Amino acid sequence: MQNQEILNIIENLKGRRGYEEKKASKLGFSSLYAYFEDKILKEKQAIEDQKKDLKEIKSDNKEKKSCSCC
């Protein structure tokens, strides 16, 4: 099943299509679709990692709070 988002990205490449195809083949992808699928997956993972890091930082900040006399 093909993702409509990826198909729209490929359709809208226009002049950059040749560049993206060369880049995909250089990176070892069998098709432009597989390249964009991997690219989107990596972006989503990066966003999730950032959210996770922010949650950890916020929880660390809450633990460090203590009274002003200490």
FIGU-591715 format. One record per residue (C-alpha): residue in one letter; y, x, z. Coordinates in steps of 0.25 Angstrom, whole numbers, plus 5000, padded with zeros to 4 digits. Layout:
<recs>
AYXZ...
</recs>
This chain:
<recs>
M500050005000Q501350064996N502650055005Q503749984998E504750075005I504150204999L504150134985N505650094986I505950244990I505250294978E505850194969N507250234974L507050384972K507650374957G508150524954R507450584967R506050534963G505750664956Y506250744967E505450664977E504150674969K504250824968K504450834983A503250744986S502350824977K502850954983L502550894997G501150854992F501250704991S500450634980S501550534977L502950504980Y502550384988A501650474997Y502850564999F503850455003E502750385012D502550515019K504150535020I504350395026L503150415036K503750545041E505150485042K504550375051Q503850475060A505150555062I505850425066E504750395076D504750535081Q506250525084K506150395091K505050455099D505850575103L507050485107K506150405116E505650535123I507050585124K507550455130S506350445140D506650595144N508150565147K507750445156E506850535164K507850645166K508850545173S508950565188C509950545199S511250625198C510950695211C509750775206
</recs>
